[in-house]
């Protein structure tokens, strides 16, 4: 995610409630649903899906802050070498010394 919205919430609510509030605000403000949220590792140890958003720990995010936005699309799957068409082969160049 290159751009997003930084959200601050230091209430005593559960993490999933905080994420839901940040997601709702993001949707209202930008008219699109976020897909990714980064939080401090002290708030979450491993990635989880909360409220339809992938929540991941990131050391660069401060405690009680939420970096919410749209994540990158999944990388394209590498082509299967067995299904690759055979093309012209390059000849090895021999060097005589």
One Martini backbone bead per residue (centre of mass of N, CA, C, O) as a GRO file, in nm:
protein
   97
    1UNK     BB    1   0.094   0.039   0.026
    2UNK     BB    2   0.118   0.385  -0.052
    3UNK     BB    3  -0.171   0.479   0.030
    4UNK     BB    4  -0.354   0.646   0.305
    5UNK     BB    5  -0.504   0.629   0.630
    6UNK     BB    6  -0.466   0.790   0.935
    7UNK     BB    7  -0.555   0.640   1.247
    8UNK     BB    8  -0.684   0.733   1.575
    9UNK     BB    9  -0.710   0.502   1.874
   10UNK     BB   10  -0.738   0.513   2.251
   11UNK     BB   11  -0.940   0.330   2.327
   12UNK     BB   12  -1.096   0.041   2.504
   13UNK     BB   13  -1.142  -0.111   2.267
   14UNK     BB   14  -1.147  -0.337   2.050
   15UNK     BB   15  -0.973  -0.394   1.770
   16UNK     BB   16  -1.215  -0.457   1.581
   17UNK     BB   17  -1.365  -0.188   1.644
   18UNK     BB   18  -1.146   0.005   1.546
   19UNK     BB   19  -1.137  -0.099   1.258
   20UNK     BB   20  -1.435  -0.050   1.190
   21UNK     BB   21  -1.424   0.257   1.226
   22UNK     BB   22  -1.203   0.315   1.015
   23UNK     BB   23  -1.350   0.186   0.775
   24UNK     BB   24  -1.606   0.360   0.780
   25UNK     BB   25  -1.463   0.629   0.738
   26UNK     BB   26  -1.322   0.566   0.474
   27UNK     BB   27  -1.579   0.508   0.308
   28UNK     BB   28  -1.711   0.788   0.351
   29UNK     BB   29  -1.471   0.963   0.239
   30UNK     BB   30  -1.381   0.776  -0.041
   31UNK     BB   31  -1.594   0.549  -0.157
   32UNK     BB   32  -1.415   0.303  -0.045
   33UNK     BB   33  -1.291  -0.005   0.027
   34UNK     BB   34  -1.083  -0.134   0.229
   35UNK     BB   35  -0.808  -0.402   0.250
   36UNK     BB   36  -0.595  -0.252   0.450
   37UNK     BB   37  -0.416  -0.286   0.776
   38UNK     BB   38  -0.191  -0.118   0.988
   39UNK     BB   39  -0.016  -0.222   1.288
   40UNK     BB   40   0.114  -0.262   1.574
   41UNK     BB   41   0.263  -0.542   1.717
   42UNK     BB   42   0.132  -0.487   2.006
   43UNK     BB   43  -0.169  -0.533   1.878
   44UNK     BB   44  -0.041  -0.752   1.664
   45UNK     BB   45   0.120  -1.051   1.566
   46UNK     BB   46  -0.078  -1.139   1.330
   47UNK     BB   47  -0.250  -1.188   1.070
   48UNK     BB   48  -0.587  -1.061   0.998
   49UNK     BB   49  -0.938  -1.084   0.961
   50UNK     BB   50  -1.124  -0.768   0.969
   51UNK     BB   51  -1.399  -0.652   0.839
   52UNK     BB   52  -1.268  -0.729   0.544
   53UNK     BB   53  -0.970  -0.679   0.660
   54UNK     BB   54  -0.633  -0.677   0.638
   55UNK     BB   55  -0.439  -0.730   0.930
   56UNK     BB   56  -0.114  -0.586   0.998
   57UNK     BB   57   0.196  -0.583   1.109
   58UNK     BB   58   0.395  -0.272   1.189
   59UNK     BB   59   0.673  -0.098   1.300
   60UNK     BB   60   0.594   0.196   1.166
   61UNK     BB   61   0.353   0.183   1.359
   62UNK     BB   62   0.189   0.323   1.597
   63UNK     BB   63   0.034   0.313   1.869
   64UNK     BB   64  -0.308   0.358   1.797
   65UNK     BB   65  -0.258   0.312   1.492
   66UNK     BB   66  -0.401   0.334   1.148
   67UNK     BB   67  -0.327   0.196   0.828
   68UNK     BB   68  -0.552   0.276   0.570
   69UNK     BB   69  -0.634   0.080   0.266
   70UNK     BB   70  -0.529  -0.018  -0.054
   71UNK     BB   71  -0.406  -0.286  -0.174
   72UNK     BB   72  -0.237  -0.473  -0.359
   73UNK     BB   73  -0.236  -0.671  -0.595
   74UNK     BB   74  -0.192  -0.968  -0.679
   75UNK     BB   75   0.042  -1.139  -0.803
   76UNK     BB   76   0.127  -1.273  -1.073
   77UNK     BB   77   0.147  -1.567  -1.204
   78UNK     BB   78   0.372  -1.771  -1.292
   79UNK     BB   79   0.469  -1.925  -1.552
   80UNK     BB   80   0.460  -2.231  -1.692
   81UNK     BB   81   0.725  -2.397  -1.831
   82UNK     BB   82   0.561  -2.636  -1.967
   83UNK     BB   83   0.368  -2.415  -2.136
   84UNK     BB   84   0.588  -2.311  -2.297
   85UNK     BB   85   0.697  -2.192  -2.579
   86UNK     BB   86   0.901  -2.267  -2.829
   87UNK     BB   87   1.185  -2.099  -2.914
   88UNK     BB   88   1.446  -1.949  -2.999
   89UNK     BB   89   1.780  -2.022  -2.969
   90UNK     BB   90   2.067  -1.944  -2.827
   91UNK     BB   91   2.389  -1.924  -2.899
   92UNK     BB   92   2.686  -2.012  -2.809
   93UNK     BB   93   2.981  -1.850  -2.741
   94UNK     BB   94   3.294  -1.894  -2.870
   95UNK     BB   95   3.626  -1.889  -2.728
   96UNK     BB   96   3.942  -1.835  -2.871
   97UNK     BB   97   4.288  -1.849  -2.735
   0.00000   0.00000   0.00000
